[in-house]
């Protein structure tokens, strides 16, 4: 289970943001 990046990290790391969105989409799709 991937760990979600901290909000502060997301602000400074666009890749973390996109990865977080991908995780959210995956969780929504797996419901």
C-alpha positions as CSV (number, residue, x, y, z in Angstrom):
1,X,0.0,0.0,0.0
2,X,1.7,3.2,-1.2
3,X,2.1,6.0,1.4
4,X,0.5,9.3,0.4
5,X,3.0,12.2,0.3
6,X,2.6,15.0,2.8
7,X,0.8,18.2,1.6
8,X,4.0,20.2,2.0
9,X,5.9,17.6,-0.1
10,X,3.2,17.7,-2.8
11,X,3.5,21.5,-3.0
12,X,7.2,21.2,-3.8
13,X,7.1,17.9,-5.8
14,X,4.7,17.8,-8.8
15,X,5.5,14.1,-9.3
16,X,4.2,13.4,-5.7
17,X,1.0,15.3,-6.6
18,X,0.4,13.2,-9.8
19,X,1.2,10.0,-7.9
20,X,-1.2,11.0,-5.2
21,X,-3.9,11.6,-7.7
22,X,-3.2,8.3,-9.3
23,X,-3.6,6.5,-6.0
24,X,-6.9,8.3,-5.3
25,X,-8.2,7.3,-8.7
26,X,-7.2,3.7,-8.1
27,X,-9.0,3.6,-4.8
28,X,-12.1,5.1,-6.3
29,X,-12.0,2.6,-9.2
30,X,-11.6,-0.4,-6.8
31,X,-14.7,0.4,-4.9
